Amino acid sequence: MAYNFKPVDESLFKTEPCITRYPETILSYKDVPYRSALTFNAGVLKRKNGEYIMIFRNDIGDYEKQVLEGTNLGLAFSDDGLHWKVEPEPCFAMQDDEIMRVYDPRITEIDGEYCMCFAVDTKHGVCGGMATTKDLKNFEIKSISVPENRNMVLFPEKIHGKYVRLERPMPVYSRGGDKFDIWLSESPDLVYWGNSKLVLATEDVPYCNDKIGPGAPPIKTEKGWLIIFHSVDVDPSRGKNGWEKAWKKRYVIGVALLDLHDPSKVIGMSKKPLIVPEGYLETEEGFRTHALFPCGMLLEDDNTVRIYYSASDAVVRMASAKLDDLLALCTEPRK
Ligand code: BMA
């Protein structure tokens, strides 16, 4: 199928002034005590006792030689969410005759345990997996979806008695190209998922010409569920960006607000990106440049929202904004 390329309005691609980037990289392969080339797409949580937890995607290999050999998930702890200590061993991996790897973890604390959502590459398609753990060492797989689905994020509480997740199926047969949208499903037990509804479509996002996907577990606010998502635009004329021979996509971060009682309803969204790639680490260095991929978002006691995102599929970074400023951006209706 010929790619239906619709140029985006470049004037929209500016990071919102309410965003402050933490200047240092939060995590890179240099922080990992086992074999590592790329550390990225990290789920982040803050425990009630103030400790921060990160589960990150670790692409095994050699950064300097640009060699990749596999993927596992690493675990790190921090007292301030900025300086991290990685555990001596990876915490999770899956590989067998059918499953090639798991990646892109997001974590939610719910009902006294942690639930990790992750992507699963199998020989028969990409699936979305969910597992629970009490100790971050022993994981119980709760469900693995049919292909093609991934980018699952679990809400931090049940809504009308059901677990709720956002997800991103990949309907290549019917939508054409990469027109992938954000959906919602609910479950009584984290095992069986249904009552699925479309939440946000690519065509509702003015700076997207390709696909979108949920970013981090939503934050509950008085005005609604705050969500962030990645949004992709592609330009076939873009050349080599990073190690990859021909990486033509740009990933930016968007923000929206969902109804508290019916989170399948978008009640506000910014018609401009929240964060776009800027600076050397985000536009010149790394595996796939111009790719910001958020998997963690926290609300601090002083109403600062921290957004943990990957730059160039290579390192974890952090940017923050005041909650009120993010809510103020989410005023526009969906269309
Ligand atoms: C997506 C996934 C992510 C990755 C992103 C940007 O399709 O593969 O793991 O971070 O592309 O390269």
Boltz pocket constraint, residues with backbone or C-beta under 6 A from the ligand:
constraints:
  - pocket:
      binder: B
      contacts: [[A, 41], [A, 103], [A, 104], [A, 251], [A, 288], [A, 291], [A, 293], [A, 313]]
      max_distance: 6.0
